[in-house]
Amino acid sequence: MTQSNGSIRVEIYDQSYNLRGSDAESIVKLAEFVDSRMRAVSEHAATVDSLRVAVLAALNIADEYFALKKKYDSIDSEYTKRASRLGDALDTALDEVAREGQRAG
Protein backbone atom coordinates (compact mmCIF):
# COMPACT_ATOMS: atom_id res chain seq x y z
CA MET A 1 0.00 0.00 0.00
CA THR A 2 1.19 3.48 -0.84
CA GLN A 3 -0.55 6.77 -0.16
CA SER A 4 -0.44 10.01 -2.07
CA ASN A 5 -2.87 12.87 -2.59
CA GLY A 6 -5.50 11.12 -0.45
CA SER A 7 -5.31 8.10 -2.74
CA ILE A 8 -4.41 4.64 -1.50
CA ARG A 9 -2.65 2.32 -3.92
CA VAL A 10 -3.60 -1.34 -3.48
CA GLU A 11 -3.17 -4.51 -5.46
CA ILE A 12 -6.05 -6.83 -6.20
CA TYR A 13 -5.41 -9.96 -8.24
CA ASP A 14 -2.12 -8.57 -9.55
CA GLN A 15 -3.70 -5.28 -10.68
CA SER A 16 -2.94 -1.93 -9.05
CA TYR A 17 -5.77 0.40 -8.08
CA ASN A 18 -5.72 3.90 -6.65
CA LEU A 19 -8.62 4.16 -4.24
CA ARG A 20 -9.85 7.08 -2.16
CA GLY A 21 -11.41 6.96 1.24
CA SER A 22 -11.24 8.36 4.73
CA ASP A 23 -9.89 5.17 6.34
CA ALA A 24 -6.83 3.84 4.55
CA GLU A 25 -6.54 0.82 6.85
CA SER A 26 -10.09 -0.29 6.04
CA ILE A 27 -9.54 0.16 2.32
CA VAL A 28 -6.42 -1.99 2.49
CA LYS A 29 -8.28 -4.70 4.43
CA LEU A 30 -11.12 -4.66 1.90
CA ALA A 31 -8.67 -4.91 -0.99
CA GLU A 32 -6.90 -7.83 0.71
CA PHE A 33 -10.26 -9.53 1.28
CA VAL A 34 -11.30 -9.16 -2.37
CA ASP A 35 -7.86 -10.31 -3.52
CA SER A 36 -8.05 -13.41 -1.33
CA ARG A 37 -11.55 -14.26 -2.58
CA MET A 38 -10.50 -13.85 -6.20
CA ARG A 39 -7.49 -16.10 -5.63
CA ALA A 40 -9.64 -18.72 -3.91
CA VAL A 41 -12.12 -18.66 -6.80
CA SER A 42 -9.35 -18.91 -9.38
CA GLU A 43 -8.00 -22.04 -7.66
CA HIS A 44 -11.37 -23.78 -8.12
CA ALA A 45 -12.57 -22.25 -11.39
CA ALA A 46 -11.66 -23.52 -14.82
CA THR A 47 -10.90 -20.05 -16.13
CA VAL A 48 -8.00 -17.65 -16.21
CA ASP A 49 -10.14 -14.72 -17.31
CA SER A 50 -9.80 -12.16 -14.52
CA LEU A 51 -13.21 -10.64 -15.28
CA ARG A 52 -14.89 -14.02 -14.82
CA VAL A 53 -12.90 -14.58 -11.63
CA ALA A 54 -14.00 -11.16 -10.37
CA VAL A 55 -17.66 -11.88 -11.13
CA LEU A 56 -17.50 -15.30 -9.46
CA ALA A 57 -15.79 -13.77 -6.42
CA ALA A 58 -18.43 -11.01 -6.30
CA LEU A 59 -21.19 -13.64 -6.42
CA ASN A 60 -19.47 -15.56 -3.64
CA ILE A 61 -19.20 -12.43 -1.50
CA ALA A 62 -22.82 -11.45 -2.25
CA ASP A 63 -24.02 -14.94 -1.28
CA GLU A 64 -22.18 -14.71 2.03
CA TYR A 65 -23.55 -11.21 2.62
CA PHE A 66 -27.17 -12.24 1.98
CA ALA A 67 -26.82 -15.32 4.22
CA LEU A 68 -25.46 -13.15 7.03
CA LYS A 69 -28.12 -10.50 6.45
CA LYS A 70 -30.88 -13.13 6.60
CA LYS A 71 -29.43 -14.45 9.87
CA TYR A 72 -29.11 -10.91 11.28
CA ASP A 73 -32.66 -10.00 10.27
CA SER A 74 -33.98 -13.16 11.92
CA ILE A 75 -32.09 -12.42 15.14
CA ASP A 76 -33.13 -8.76 15.05
CA SER A 77 -36.77 -9.73 14.56
CA GLU A 78 -36.65 -12.17 17.48
CA TYR A 79 -35.04 -9.57 19.78
CA THR A 80 -37.60 -6.97 18.71
CA LYS A 81 -40.45 -9.36 19.57
CA ARG A 82 -38.88 -10.22 22.94
CA ALA A 83 -38.25 -6.56 23.75
CA SER A 84 -41.87 -5.74 22.90
CA ARG A 85 -43.17 -8.53 25.17
CA LEU A 86 -40.88 -7.40 27.99
CA GLY A 87 -41.99 -3.79 27.48
CA ASP A 88 -45.63 -4.84 27.67
CA ALA A 89 -44.97 -6.86 30.83
CA LEU A 90 -43.16 -3.90 32.39
CA ASP A 91 -46.02 -1.53 31.49
CA THR A 92 -48.51 -3.95 33.07
CA ALA A 93 -46.43 -4.22 36.24
CA LEU A 94 -46.02 -0.45 36.49
CA ASP A 95 -49.77 0.04 36.00
CA GLU A 96 -50.44 -2.43 38.81
CA VAL A 97 -47.98 -0.64 41.10
CA ALA A 98 -49.61 2.71 40.28
CA ARG A 99 -53.09 1.29 41.04
CA GLU A 100 -51.88 -0.16 44.31
CA GLY A 101 -50.36 3.21 45.20
CA GLN A 102 -53.67 4.99 44.48
CA ARG A 103 -55.59 2.52 46.65
CA ALA A 104 -53.13 2.92 49.51
CA GLY A 105 -53.12 6.71 49.28
VMD Tcl script that builds the backbone (N, CA, C; Angstrom):
set m [mol new atoms 315]
animate dup $m
set s [atomselect $m all]
$s set {name element resname resid chain x y z} {
  {N N MET 1 A 0.846 -1.189 0.000}
  {CA C MET 1 A 0.000 0.000 0.000}
  {C C MET 1 A 0.879 1.236 0.000}
  {N N THR 2 A 0.556 2.172 -0.859}
  {CA C THR 2 A 1.191 3.481 -0.835}
  {C C THR 2 A 0.092 4.529 -0.830}
  {N N GLN 3 A 0.423 5.676 -0.241}
  {CA C GLN 3 A -0.551 6.766 -0.156}
  {C C GLN 3 A 0.028 8.016 -0.787}
  {N N SER 4 A -0.817 8.709 -1.542}
  {CA C SER 4 A -0.438 10.010 -2.070}
  {C C SER 4 A -1.702 10.742 -2.488}
  {N N ASN 5 A -1.739 12.021 -2.216}
  {CA C ASN 5 A -2.874 12.866 -2.590}
  {C C ASN 5 A -4.218 12.299 -2.130}
  {N N GLY 6 A -4.260 11.697 -0.958}
  {CA C GLY 6 A -5.499 11.124 -0.446}
  {C C GLY 6 A -5.896 9.835 -1.131}
  {N N SER 7 A -5.038 9.323 -1.999}
  {CA C SER 7 A -5.306 8.102 -2.739}
  {C C SER 7 A -4.480 6.962 -2.139}
  {N N ILE 8 A -5.092 5.804 -2.035}
  {CA C ILE 8 A -4.408 4.642 -1.497}
  {C C ILE 8 A -4.208 3.661 -2.631}
  {N N ARG 9 A -2.967 3.263 -2.837}
  {CA C ARG 9 A -2.648 2.317 -3.916}
  {C C ARG 9 A -2.662 0.909 -3.330}
  {N N VAL 10 A -3.508 0.051 -3.925}
  {CA C VAL 10 A -3.605 -1.337 -3.480}
  {C C VAL 10 A -3.480 -2.251 -4.683}
  {N N GLU 11 A -3.226 -3.515 -4.400}
  {CA C GLU 11 A -3.172 -4.513 -5.463}
  {C C GLU 11 A -4.251 -5.547 -5.213}
  {N N ILE 12 A -5.028 -5.810 -6.256}
  {CA C ILE 12 A -6.052 -6.831 -6.202}
  {C C ILE 12 A -5.866 -7.715 -7.435}
  {N N TYR 13 A -5.578 -8.973 -7.178}
  {CA C TYR 13 A -5.407 -9.956 -8.242}
  {C C TYR 13 A -4.387 -9.467 -9.275}
  {N N ASP 14 A -3.264 -9.026 -8.758}
  {CA C ASP 14 A -2.118 -8.569 -9.554}
  {C C ASP 14 A -2.389 -7.320 -10.394}
  {N N GLN 15 A -3.410 -6.561 -10.029}
  {CA C GLN 15 A -3.696 -5.284 -10.682}
  {C C GLN 15 A -3.635 -4.189 -9.632}
  {N N SER 16 A -3.032 -3.055 -9.982}
  {CA C SER 16 A -2.941 -1.929 -9.052}
  {C C SER 16 A -4.141 -1.009 -9.216}
  {N N TYR 17 A -4.637 -0.528 -8.086}
  {CA C TYR 17 A -5.769 0.396 -8.080}
  {C C TYR 17 A -5.467 1.535 -7.127}
  {N N ASN 18 A -5.814 2.745 -7.526}
  {CA C ASN 18 A -5.724 3.902 -6.650}
  {C C ASN 18 A -7.129 4.186 -6.138}
  {N N LEU 19 A -7.305 4.001 -4.847}
  {CA C LEU 19 A -8.619 4.162 -4.236}
  {C C LEU 19 A -8.596 5.331 -3.272}
  {N N ARG 20 A -9.723 5.967 -3.099}
  {CA C ARG 20 A -9.847 7.079 -2.156}
  {C C ARG 20 A -10.819 6.692 -1.057}
  {N N GLY 21 A -10.531 7.204 0.111}
  {CA C GLY 21 A -11.406 6.962 1.245}
  {C C GLY 21 A -10.837 7.599 2.487}
  {N N SER 22 A -11.665 7.687 3.510}
  {CA C SER 22 A -11.238 8.356 4.734}
  {C C SER 22 A -10.458 7.434 5.662}
  {N N ASP 23 A -10.562 6.125 5.458}
  {CA C ASP 23 A -9.895 5.172 6.342}
  {C C ASP 23 A -9.008 4.240 5.518}
  {N N ALA 24 A -7.754 4.605 5.390}
  {CA C ALA 24 A -6.825 3.844 4.554}
  {C C ALA 24 A -6.702 2.400 5.016}
  {N N GLU 25 A -6.687 2.182 6.312}
  {CA C GLU 25 A -6.537 0.819 6.846}
  {C C GLU 25 A -7.714 -0.064 6.423}
  {N N SER 26 A -8.911 0.478 6.468}
  {CA C SER 26 A -10.089 -0.286 6.042}
  {C C SER 26 A -10.050 -0.586 4.556}
  {N N ILE 27 A -9.628 0.362 3.770}
  {CA C ILE 27 A -9.537 0.162 2.315}
  {C C ILE 27 A -8.547 -0.952 2.006}
  {N N VAL 28 A -7.425 -0.947 2.696}
  {CA C VAL 28 A -6.420 -1.992 2.488}
  {C C VAL 28 A -6.983 -3.358 2.874}
  {N N LYS 29 A -7.690 -3.427 4.000}
  {CA C LYS 29 A -8.283 -4.699 4.430}
  {C C LYS 29 A -9.317 -5.191 3.423}
  {N N LEU 30 A -10.139 -4.282 2.912}
  {CA C LEU 30 A -11.121 -4.662 1.898}
  {C C LEU 30 A -10.442 -5.178 0.636}
  {N N ALA 31 A -9.411 -4.492 0.211}
  {CA C ALA 31 A -8.673 -4.914 -0.989}
  {C C ALA 31 A -8.048 -6.294 -0.768}
  {N N GLU 32 A -7.488 -6.523 0.403}
  {CA C GLU 32 A -6.901 -7.826 0.710}
  {C C GLU 32 A -7.976 -8.916 0.720}
  {N N PHE 33 A -9.151 -8.581 1.242}
  {CA C PHE 33 A -10.258 -9.532 1.275}
  {C C PHE 33 A -10.688 -9.906 -0.136}
  {N N VAL 34 A -10.887 -8.907 -0.984}
  {CA C VAL 34 A -11.300 -9.164 -2.368}
  {C C VAL 34 A -10.219 -9.958 -3.093}
  {N N ASP 35 A -8.971 -9.591 -2.894}
  {CA C ASP 35 A -7.863 -10.311 -3.522}
  {C C ASP 35 A -7.866 -11.781 -3.089}
  {N N SER 36 A -8.062 -12.026 -1.803}
  {CA C SER 36 A -8.049 -13.410 -1.325}
  {C C SER 36 A -9.224 -14.201 -1.887}
  {N N ARG 37 A -10.384 -13.574 -2.004}
  {CA C ARG 37 A -11.548 -14.261 -2.577}
  {C C ARG 37 A -11.320 -14.563 -4.052}
  {N N MET 38 A -10.758 -13.619 -4.776}
  {CA C MET 38 A -10.498 -13.851 -6.195}
  {C C MET 38 A -9.493 -14.991 -6.380}
  {N N ARG 39 A -8.489 -15.029 -5.526}
  {CA C ARG 39 A -7.492 -16.099 -5.628}
  {C C ARG 39 A -8.106 -17.450 -5.276}
  {N N ALA 40 A -8.968 -17.473 -4.280}
  {CA C ALA 40 A -9.645 -18.719 -3.906}
  {C C ALA 40 A -10.532 -19.210 -5.041}
  {N N VAL 41 A -11.259 -18.293 -5.667}
  {CA C VAL 41 A -12.121 -18.662 -6.795}
  {C C VAL 41 A -11.281 -19.181 -7.954}
  {N N SER 42 A -10.166 -18.510 -8.235}
  {CA C SER 42 A -9.349 -18.914 -9.379}
  {C C SER 42 A -8.738 -20.295 -9.181}
  {N N GLU 43 A -8.532 -20.702 -7.923}
  {CA C GLU 43 A -8.001 -22.045 -7.662}
  {C C GLU 43 A -9.020 -23.125 -8.004}
  {N N HIS 44 A -10.319 -22.794 -7.903}
  {CA C HIS 44 A -11.366 -23.776 -8.124}
  {C C HIS 44 A -12.104 -23.608 -9.456}
  {N N ALA 45 A -11.866 -22.516 -10.134}
  {CA C ALA 45 A -12.570 -22.255 -11.395}
  {C C ALA 45 A -11.703 -22.708 -12.565}
  {N N ALA 46 A -12.375 -23.075 -13.616}
  {CA C ALA 46 A -11.665 -23.520 -14.816}
  {C C ALA 46 A -11.494 -22.366 -15.790}
  {N N THR 47 A -11.086 -21.214 -15.266}
  {CA C THR 47 A -10.901 -20.046 -16.135}
  {C C THR 47 A -9.715 -19.232 -15.641}
  {N N VAL 48 A -9.072 -18.567 -16.565}
  {CA C VAL 48 A -7.996 -17.648 -16.209}
  {C C VAL 48 A -8.408 -16.210 -16.498}
  {N N ASP 49 A -9.613 -16.037 -16.993}
  {CA C ASP 49 A -10.143 -14.715 -17.314}
  {C C ASP 49 A -10.413 -13.960 -16.005}
  {N N SER 50 A -9.678 -12.885 -15.792}
  {CA C SER 50 A -9.795 -12.161 -14.525}
  {C C SER 50 A -11.181 -11.546 -14.331}
  {N N LEU 51 A -11.854 -11.169 -15.415}
  {CA C LEU 51 A -13.210 -10.639 -15.283}
  {C C LEU 51 A -14.159 -11.718 -14.761}
  {N N ARG 52 A -14.045 -12.916 -15.307}
  {CA C ARG 52 A -14.889 -14.020 -14.821}
  {C C ARG 52 A -14.569 -14.346 -13.364}
  {N N VAL 53 A -13.306 -14.334 -13.016}
  {CA C VAL 53 A -12.899 -14.583 -11.631}
  {C C VAL 53 A -13.492 -13.516 -10.725}
  {N N ALA 54 A -13.444 -12.258 -11.166}
  {CA C ALA 54 A -13.996 -11.161 -10.369}
  {C C ALA 54 A -15.500 -11.324 -10.180}
  {N N VAL 55 A -16.211 -11.695 -11.231}
  {CA C VAL 55 A -17.660 -11.878 -11.129}
  {C C VAL 55 A -17.977 -13.044 -10.203}
  {N N LEU 56 A -17.267 -14.150 -10.338}
  {CA C LEU 56 A -17.502 -15.297 -9.459}
  {C C LEU 56 A -17.192 -14.956 -8.004}
  {N N ALA 57 A -16.118 -14.194 -7.776}
  {CA C ALA 57 A -15.788 -13.769 -6.418}
  {C C ALA 57 A -16.869 -12.833 -5.874}
  {N N ALA 58 A -17.365 -11.921 -6.720}
  {CA C ALA 58 A -18.432 -11.009 -6.297}
  {C C ALA 58 A -19.692 -11.786 -5.935}
  {N N LEU 59 A -20.028 -12.803 -6.729}
  {CA C LEU 59 A -21.193 -13.636 -6.418}
  {C C LEU 59 A -20.994 -14.389 -5.107}
  {N N ASN 60 A -19.786 -14.866 -4.878}
  {CA C ASN 60 A -19.467 -15.562 -3.637}
  {C C ASN 60 A -19.620 -14.624 -2.441}
  {N N ILE 61 A -19.104 -13.422 -2.566}
  {CA C ILE 61 A -19.200 -12.426 -1.495}
  {C C ILE 61 A -20.658 -12.020 -1.278}
  {N N ALA 62 A -21.399 -11.824 -2.358}
  {CA C ALA 62 A -22.817 -11.450 -2.250}
  {C C ALA 62 A -23.614 -12.559 -1.571}
  {N N ASP 63 A -23.332 -13.814 -1.912}
  {CA C ASP 63 A -24.020 -14.935 -1.284}
  {C C ASP 63 A -23.766 -14.951 0.221}
  {N N GLU 64 A -22.525 -14.757 0.602}
  {CA C GLU 64 A -22.179 -14.711 2.029}
  {C C GLU 64 A -22.874 -13.533 2.718}
  {N N TYR 65 A -22.893 -12.389 2.064}
  {CA C TYR 65 A -23.547 -11.209 2.620}
  {C C TYR 65 A -25.043 -11.464 2.854}
  {N N PHE 66 A -25.728 -12.014 1.847}
  {CA C PHE 66 A -27.165 -12.243 1.981}
  {C C PHE 66 A -27.470 -13.294 3.046}
  {N N ALA 67 A -26.617 -14.312 3.166}
  {CA C ALA 67 A -26.816 -15.318 4.215}
  {C C ALA 67 A -26.668 -14.677 5.594}
  {N N LEU 68 A -25.648 -13.836 5.751}
  {CA C LEU 68 A -25.456 -13.151 7.029}
  {C C LEU 68 A -26.569 -12.153 7.305}
  {N N LYS 69 A -27.032 -11.459 6.275}
  {CA C LYS 69 A -28.123 -10.501 6.449}
  {C C LYS 69 A -29.396 -11.211 6.867}
  {N N LYS 70 A -29.687 -12.346 6.246}
  {CA C LYS 70 A -30.876 -13.127 6.602}
  {C C LYS 70 A -30.788 -13.561 8.069}
  {N N LYS 71 A -29.625 -14.020 8.472}
  {CA C LYS 71 A -29.430 -14.446 9.865}
  {C C LYS 71 A -29.583 -13.253 10.810}
  {N N TYR 72 A -28.987 -12.122 10.461}
  {CA C TYR 72 A -29.105 -10.913 11.283}
  {C C TYR 72 A -30.562 -10.470 11.395}
  {N N ASP 73 A -31.263 -10.428 10.263}
  {CA C ASP 73 A -32.664 -9.997 10.267}
  {C C ASP 73 A -33.519 -10.903 11.141}
  {N N SER 74 A -33.246 -12.202 11.093}
  {CA C SER 74 A -33.980 -13.157 11.916}
  {C C SER 74 A -33.710 -12.903 13.400}
  {N N ILE 75 A -32.457 -12.703 13.746}
  {CA C ILE 75 A -32.092 -12.423 15.141}
  {C C ILE 75 A -32.684 -11.095 15.581}
  {N N ASP 76 A -32.583 -10.087 14.730}
  {CA C ASP 76 A -33.128 -8.761 15.050}
  {C C ASP 76 A -34.630 -8.842 15.282}
  {N N SER 77 A -35.322 -9.583 14.429}
  {CA C SER 77 A -36.769 -9.732 14.561}
  {C C SER 77 A -37.121 -10.412 15.884}
  {N N GLU 78 A -36.390 -11.453 16.227}
  {CA C GLU 78 A -36.650 -12.168 17.479}
  {C C GLU 78 A -36.413 -11.253 18.680}
  {N N TYR 79 A -35.313 -10.489 18.668}
  {CA C TYR 79 A -35.038 -9.573 19.778}
  {C C TYR 79 A -36.079 -8.470 19.863}
  {N N THR 80 A -36.563 -8.002 18.723}
  {CA C THR 80 A -37.597 -6.973 18.714}
  {C C THR 80 A -38.883 -7.509 19.339}
  {N N LYS 81 A -39.259 -8.744 18.984}
  {CA C LYS 81 A -40.452 -9.361 19.574}
  {C C LYS 81 A -40.288 -9.526 21.086}
  {N N ARG 82 A -39.124 -10.015 21.501}
  {CA C ARG 82 A -38.880 -10.216 22.935}
  {C C ARG 82 A -38.886 -8.892 23.688}
  {N N ALA 83 A -38.282 -7.877 23.099}
  {CA C ALA 83 A -38.254 -6.557 23.747}
  {C C ALA 83 A -39.662 -6.001 23.869}
  {N N SER 84 A -40.496 -6.213 22.854}
  {CA C SER 84 A -41.874 -5.737 22.896}
  {C C SER 84 A -42.651 -6.450 24.004}
  {N N ARG 85 A -42.486 -7.769 24.109}
  {CA C ARG 85 A -43.170 -8.528 25.170}
  {C C ARG 85 A -42.706 -8.068 26.547}
  {N N LEU 86 A -41.408 -7.860 26.702}
  {CA C LEU 86 A -40.883 -7.398 27.990}
  {C C LEU 86 A -41.383 -5.989 28.303}
  {N N GLY 87 A -41.457 -5.143 27.285}
  {CA C GLY 87 A -41.988 -3.790 27.483}
  {C C GLY 87 A -43.434 -3.821 27.914}
  {N N ASP 88 A -44.228 -4.688 27.287}
  {CA C ASP 88 A -45.634 -4.836 27.668}
  {C C ASP 88 A -45.760 -5.338 29.106}
  {N N ALA 89 A -44.935 -6.318 29.465}
  {CA C ALA 89 A -44.972 -6.855 30.827}
  {C C ALA 89 A -44.576 -5.784 31.837}
  {N N LEU 90 A -43.588 -4.978 31.503}
  {CA C LEU 90 A -43.160 -3.900 32.392}
  {C C LEU 90 A -44.261 -2.853 32.538}
  {N N ASP 91 A -44.907 -2.491 31.430}
  {CA C ASP 91 A -46.015 -1.531 31.488}
  {C C ASP 91 A -47.139 -2.051 32.382}
  {N N THR 92 A -47.466 -3.332 32.248}
  {CA C THR 92 A -48.513 -3.948 33.071}
  {C C THR 92 A -48.125 -3.892 34.547}
  {N N ALA 93 A -46.887 -4.240 34.846}
  {CA C ALA 93 A -46.428 -4.221 36.239}
  {C C ALA 93 A -46.442 -2.801 36.796}
  {N N LEU 94 A -46.016 -1.842 36.024}
  {CA C LEU 94 A -46.019 -0.449 36.489}
  {C C LEU 94 A -47.440 0.060 36.701}
  {N N ASP 95 A -48.361 -0.348 35.817}
  {CA C ASP 95 A -49.769 0.041 35.996}
  {C C ASP 95 A -50.322 -0.546 37.289}
  {N N GLU 96 A -49.985 -1.790 37.586}
  {CA C GLU 96 A -50.444 -2.433 38.811}
  {C C GLU 96 A -49.881 -1.707 40.043}
  {N N VAL 97 A -48.609 -1.352 39.974}
  {CA C VAL 97 A -47.983 -0.644 41.099}
  {C C VAL 97 A -48.658 0.712 41.278}
  {N N ALA 98 A -48.947 1.403 40.179}
  {CA C ALA 98 A -49.610 2.712 40.276}
  {C C ALA 98 A -51.002 2.559 40.885}
  {N N ARG 99 A -51.752 1.521 40.471}
  {CA C ARG 99 A -53.092 1.286 41.036}
  {C C ARG 99 A -53.019 0.965 42.525}
  {N N GLU 100 A -52.045 0.174 42.884}
  {CA C GLU 100 A -51.876 -0.155 44.312}
  {C C GLU 100 A -51.538 1.093 45.111}
  {N N GLY 101 A -50.727 1.957 44.527}
  {CA C GLY 101 A -50.363 3.213 45.201}
  {C C GLY 101 A -51.563 4.121 45.369}
  {N N GLN 102 A -52.452 4.153 44.386}
  {CA C GLN 102 A -53.671 4.989 44.476}
  {C C GLN 102 A -54.609 4.440 45.526}
  {N N ARG 103 A -54.718 3.124 45.643}
  {CA C ARG 103 A -55.594 2.518 46.654}
  {C C ARG 103 A -55.064 2.753 48.059}
  {N N ALA 104 A -53.744 2.725 48.195}
  {CA C ALA 104 A -53.134 2.918 49.514}
  {C C ALA 104 A -53.195 4.387 49.933}
  {N N GLY 105 A -53.210 5.278 48.989}
  {CA C GLY 105 A -53.123 6.712 49.279}
  {C C GLY 105 A -54.404 7.369 49.424}
}
mol reanalyze $m
mol bondsrecalc $m
mol representation Tube
mol addrep $m
